[in-house]
Structures are given as structure tokens and as C-alpha cells.
Amino acid sequence: MTIHIKRLHPLMLAGTGSDVGKSVLATALCRIFLQDGYRPAPFKAQNMALNSYATPEGLEIGRAQAVQAEAAGVPCHTDMNPLLLKPSSDHTSQVVLNGKPIGNRSAYEYFRKEGRDELRREVCAAFDRLAARYNPIVMEGAGSISEINLRDTDLVNMPMARYAGADVILVADIDRGGVFASAYGSIALQLPEDRKRIKGIIVNKFRGDLRLFESGVKMMEETCGVPVLGVIPYYKDIYIEEEDSLELQQKQRAAVSGKVNIAVVLLRHLSNFTDFNRLERDERVNLYYTNNTEEISKADIVILPGTKSTLDDLLELRRNGVAEAVVRAARNGATVFGICGGYQMMGLYVEDPDGVEGGINRLPGLGLLPVSTVMHSEKVTRQTEFRFQAPDGDICKGYEIHMGQSILSADSDAVPLNYLQDGTAEGWRVGEKCFGTYMHGILDNEAVVNYLLAPYTNLEKGNISDYLSFKEEQYDRLAAHVRSHINMPLLYKILSDND
């Protein structure tokens, strides 16, 4: 397709509810616009997620916008997600503004009207900076646009579309049922000026023969008064990183025979589970999430992942017997590997003298690594290149997002796991099967995966040697899938019209 490159309106993908697939569709459209000669960029004014990423400047954004930027072929930036909420309990979240934490807020404190104007100015300014550099801006809404009780405090859905002058495409998930009611109701509940912004509907996650829904498309268009731009079939063979905790609930939960069993300990505040996407794609591996002590005992490798609340999750592991099960697995010859908060848990103790995480001041760790951690209010956020295991080892890439510093005990026999560019040691290893690091993304590197799996399998089979190329291929496959089921000429017409 050859398209005359011109300025397009911003596009917002708004949802009839949570988990309708807005994030993945935004990723697909970022890649499609790039393929068609544009310079797109993603934008989500406010995101709530525990999966986050470090920008090249060492600031923090939601992982979904980093993935969308990657699909768009541009560096990720805090302007793409100026406001990030990282839940630390059922009622409290850390608020990250323009890449830096500004404190913890309860849901009531955050969503009240007082103080919203300042946040609104910040997210609008971020959009303006982004729109000056890229074309088009692919905006993503949050949750449902029909939560009219939140209309006055909403920063991310229709008020943001109104500010940006965006054309809105409503995304409806047919897989969960009630697609006609949810689409019609979502449009009908809008203010008249916002209703006019909704220019079309995409029906997502369709299963079965598309011909069976042809009459449904006509009915939806007649009922809702806007065109259906496409019906996107559900897919299983395209792998795109997702950040939603609902995605985590669909992961494997048990060991199997005939593969390397890798148990990721299922923490209450587990973060950055995208660390394990590459391992999940390795045909030699069965990676599963569990807090069942019996399933942990079956694992060849046990991974303690990142967490938003190290002390709270460590206390829970002691209460439910998982801490003891992990220690026992290590004694029985399993590999135990900790990342970020999981690395902190593997040490001698974790201390929080200033109450950075909450009310727990100190807890003993699992005692598997000779390190002690003290929490600090200043967050470390950076992309990092490092050498694995030796100063002249393989060059690897990762990123750090953590609070706290871990110090090695004197007279320890631990050896560095990684070496930073200045030669500083990062992470520690005791023996061949017990190690920890602050480095998210470490398992995207072939040298690390080979080291992890070497005791258990043939390294000549099944590995994804170039994960970056693999991801690029997946973005292209996703774009082809969406392009083939969406009316792109109509979408371009909508984004080009001046009325």
C-alpha cells in the first residue's frame, strides 16, 4: 500500500471494558503506521501496572508503552506514559510522574477532584511534546470509557481524547459475550461532544467462522450509528509482551514431564513477569507460576521474581511455607535464581528503616545468598549493558528498577554474577546453581539462558538465539494479522478528514 504521508489526527483506542485488547491493537497499529511510511508513537496518559520499563534516560514507564514504542521503531520516552500507578496494596499505589516516583496514594486520595488539575496539565503537556515529534499518535485508553462516575477526574479516556483532538475507535471484546450491549452502552453514555468523537468500532478476539458474524456487523452499525472497521480473530501463534495481570492468570501452573521445569514463585505483588517471556517460548522449557510447595519441589529451576513489595511478599512466603520449600529445593540440587525483589529475598535480611514499602521494618531473608538489603527512598532506574560472569564475558543488556541496596557480607565466598561497564560487580553467585541480580531482562540474553539450562538439557535444540529479531518478527506478524482484518483505507480516511 502506497499512502501520501500527511498529518493524521491522533487516534485513540478506547475500550468497552478492561482486557479487551487495546494494548495489543495499539502495538499492531504502531507497526502498521511505521510500515506505511509514518513516524508513529504510542501514548497512554495514565497506566496502572506492575510491569514497567526503564527509558534510555533512566526513567520509568509502563511496559506496554515500551513495547508499543518498539513496534513503532522509536525509543521509548516518559512522554508516552507520563503517569504510572504501581499498586503496592489493594488500596494504595506508588505514583510515578514523568518517570519519577512522587509518593504513595490511596485510591480515594488519587481519584478525588482536588489536585487533579496539576496532573491533567502534566499529561497534556506530555502529549503536546510527543505530538510535536511524531505522526500519528496512537493513544490508548484505560478500562472502560463508560465509567461515568469517574468522568470528572478521568485523565486518560474521553477528556484526553477531547484535549488531543483525537478520533476514537471503540474496541469491544466479543469473546466475553454481550458485545452489542457493551458497544451500544459505551457510546450512549457519552456526553454529546464525546459521542461525536467515536468514529468506529473494532470487534476483537473473535473465535470461529467470520462469516457467521456478517449480519452482526450490520446490526452493530445500525444500532451504534458508526461503522465497524473490522472483526479481529483471536490468535494463539503470535507472541507479544503483555503487562496486564489478567494475562498472568492464564499462565501455566504445574510441572510436566519431559521438559526442564522452571517454577516462578507466584508472589502477591509480582512485577515484570515479562522477564520470563523468552523462556516461555523455548521448546525445551515448561515455565509455570506457582505458590504450591509441591509444585516447587518438582522444579529443576526455581525463580524468585521481582515484586513491588519485597517485605510484604517475603512475609507471605514465610507464612505459606513457600520460603521453606525454596530453601529445600536449593538443598536438593535445584537451581534457585532471584531477580530484583527476589534477589533481595534470597539474602540474609531485608531492612526498611524509613518505611519506604510500608509498616514492616525488617525480616530475615532465605539465607541463600550472603547479601543484606536496606531499602532507600530513591529509586534506581536505568538501562544497563553488562558482561555476564566475567569482565570479558558476553555483553548482555538489561534494565534496573528497584529501591534498596544489597551489600555483600565480609569473608563471603560468593562471586560476581555480572560486571557493569565500569567493572563494578552486580549480582552474586554461590556455587553454580544459586544466584541473584537486580537486572530485569537478563533472561532475554542467550548467554544467560544457556548457563541456566546447561545442567538440564541439550543446548543445541530449541533456543531462540536472537530474541530481538524474534520480537521484530512477531510485531510484523501481528501487523499483518490486524491489517488483513481491518478496513485500513477507511481508518486513514477517518484520520485525515477535516470535519
Buried (B, 14 or more C-beta within 10 A) or exposed (E): EEBEEEEBBBBBBBBBBEBBBBBBBBBBBBBBBBBBEBBBBBBBBBBBBBBBBBBEEBBBBBBBBBBBBBBBBBEBBBBBBBBBBBBBBEEBBBBBBBBBBEEBBEEEBBBEEEEBEEBBEBBBEBBEBBBEEBBBBBBBBBBBBBBEEBBEBBBBBBBBBBBBEBBBBBBBBBBEEEBBEBBBBBBEBBEEEBBEBBBBBBBBBBEEEBEEBEEBBEEBBEBBEBBBBBBBBEBEEBBBBBBBBEBBEEBBBBBEEEBBBBBBBBBBBBBBBBBBBBBBBBEBBBBBBBBBBEBBBBBBBBBBBBBBBBBBBBBBBBEEBBBBBBBBBBEEEBBBBBBBBBBBBBBBBBBBEEEBBBEBBEBEBBEBBBBBBBBBEEBBBBBBEBBBBEEEBBEBBBBBBBBBBBEBEEEEEBBBBBBBEEEEBBBBBBEEBBBBBBBBBBBBBBBBBBBBBEBBBEBEEBBBEEBEEBBBEBBBBBBBBBBEBBBBEBBBEBBBEEE
